[in-house]
Amino acid sequence: MTAFAVILMWMKLFYFGRIFLKTATTVTMVIEITKDMKYFMIFLLIAIAGYGNCYLILSRNYIGEESFSGGTYLLSFIYAYRQAMGEFNTDGFVNTDKYYLYALWFMNVIMTLIVLLNLLIAIMSDTFDRIRESLDNNMYKELGKRHSVTD
């Protein structure tokens, strides 16, 4: 519980960067990008969960030997997530299903690493352009929040 409280404290410290002119735009951009990528994260998690399920099914053929993905759904999900983030370890593909696994690995890399993460870059670029267009308005808004008086 303490670890979560500490990370929330550091995130709050990051949020206080809005009160300085030099960092207000960057903090606003990070907040807006995080808001804009919520639907992207849903699709990414669905894709990783689907590939993790496929890896779990194929890993059940490794009876009596160490499975390449760990043998549980959580470990298979983590295995698919690590592949989506760029880890290309295929040393465990040694069983008769190795050709299926290589095909699945290739589809996972194309879908999650190339297509979806490039989509994330496009979302971030759109958000960046939107924030840069209204830079002065955002600066005055942040200054207004900093100098507002509540009664």
C-alpha positions in Angstrom: 0.0 0.0 0.0 2.9 2.3 0.8 4.4 1.8 -2.7 1.2 3.0 -4.3 1.0 6.0 -2.0 4.5 6.9 -2.9 3.9 6.7 -6.6 0.8 8.8 -6.3 2.9 11.4 -4.3 5.4 11.6 -7.1 2.7 11.9 -9.7 1.2 14.8 -7.7 4.7 16.4 -7.7 4.7 16.0 -11.5 1.3 17.7 -11.7 2.6 20.7 -9.7 4.8 21.4 -12.7 1.8 23.2 -14.1 2.5 26.2 -12.0 5.8 27.1 -13.8 5.7 28.8 -17.2 8.4 26.6 -18.6 6.9 23.2 -17.6 3.1 24.0 -17.8 2.8 23.2 -21.5 4.7 19.9 -21.1 2.5 18.8 -18.2 -0.7 19.8 -20.0 0.5 17.8 -23.1 1.2 14.7 -21.0 -2.3 14.9 -19.4 -4.0 15.5 -22.7 -2.1 12.6 -24.4 -3.1 10.3 -21.6 -6.7 11.3 -22.0 -6.6 10.8 -25.8 -5.1 7.4 -25.6 -7.7 5.7 -23.4 -9.5 4.0 -26.4 -6.2 3.0 -27.9 -5.3 1.3 -24.6 -8.5 -0.7 -24.8 -7.7 -2.0 -28.2 -4.1 -2.7 -27.3 -5.2 -4.7 -24.2 -7.7 -6.7 -26.3 -5.0 -7.5 -28.9 -2.5 -8.6 -26.2 -5.2 -10.6 -24.4 -6.1 -12.4 -27.6 -2.5 -13.2 -28.5 -1.9 -14.3 -24.9 -4.8 -16.7 -25.1 -3.4 -18.2 -28.3 0.0 -18.6 -26.7 -1.6 -20.3 -23.7 -3.4 -22.8 -26.0 -0.3 -23.6 -27.9 1.8 -23.8 -24.7 -0.3 -26.7 -23.4 1.4 -29.0 -26.0 4.6 -28.7 -23.9 3.7 -31.3 -21.4 6.5 -32.4 -19.2 8.9 -29.7 -20.5 9.2 -26.0 -19.8 6.6 -24.0 -21.7 7.8 -21.0 -23.6 5.1 -18.8 -22.1 4.9 -20.1 -18.6 1.8 -22.3 -18.8 -0.8 -19.9 -17.1 -2.9 -17.2 -18.7 -1.2 -14.4 -16.7 2.2 -15.5 -17.8 1.0 -15.9 -21.4 -0.5 -12.4 -21.3 2.8 -11.1 -20.0 4.6 -13.0 -22.8 2.4 -11.4 -25.4 2.8 -8.0 -23.8 6.6 -8.3 -23.9 6.5 -9.3 -27.5 4.3 -6.2 -28.2 6.9 -4.1 -26.6 9.7 -5.5 -28.7 11.1 -8.6 -27.0 11.7 -11.1 -29.8 12.8 -14.1 -27.8 11.7 -17.2 -29.7 14.1 -19.7 -28.2 11.3 -21.7 -26.6 9.6 -22.5 -29.9 11.0 -26.1 -30.1 7.9 -28.3 -30.3 6.0 -29.5 -33.3 3.9 -26.3 -33.1 6.9 -24.1 -33.8 5.7 -23.1 -37.2 2.3 -22.1 -35.8 4.1 -20.2 -33.0 6.3 -18.3 -35.5 3.2 -17.4 -37.6 1.5 -16.2 -34.4 4.6 -14.3 -33.3 4.8 -12.6 -36.7 1.1 -11.6 -36.6 1.6 -10.3 -33.0 4.6 -8.2 -33.9 2.9 -6.8 -37.0 -0.4 -6.0 -35.2 0.8 -4.7 -31.9 4.3 -3.4 -32.4 4.0 -1.9 -35.8 0.3 -1.1 -36.4 -1.0 -0.2 -33.0 2.2 1.6 -31.7 2.3 3.7 -34.9 -1.3 4.5 -34.2 -0.2 5.7 -30.8 2.4 8.0 -32.4 -0.3 9.4 -34.6 -2.6 10.0 -31.6 0.3 11.8 -29.8 1.0 13.9 -32.9 -2.6 15.0 -33.2 -2.7 15.9 -29.5 0.6 17.8 -29.8 -0.6 19.8 -32.7 -3.9 20.6 -30.9 -2.0 21.8 -27.8 0.6 23.8 -29.8 -2.2 25.6 -31.7 -3.8 26.8 -28.4 -0.5 27.3 -26.6 -1.2 30.9 -25.5 -4.7 30.1 -24.4 -3.5 27.2 -22.3 -0.8 29.3 -20.8 -3.3 32.0 -19.7 -5.6 29.3 -18.5 -2.9 27.8 -16.3 -1.9 31.2 -15.0 -5.5 31.9 -14.2 -5.8 28.7 -12.2 -2.6 29.6 -10.4 -3.7 33.1 -9.5 -7.4 32.5 -8.9 -8.7 33.2 -5.4 -11.4 31.1 -3.9 -13.7 32.4 -1.2 
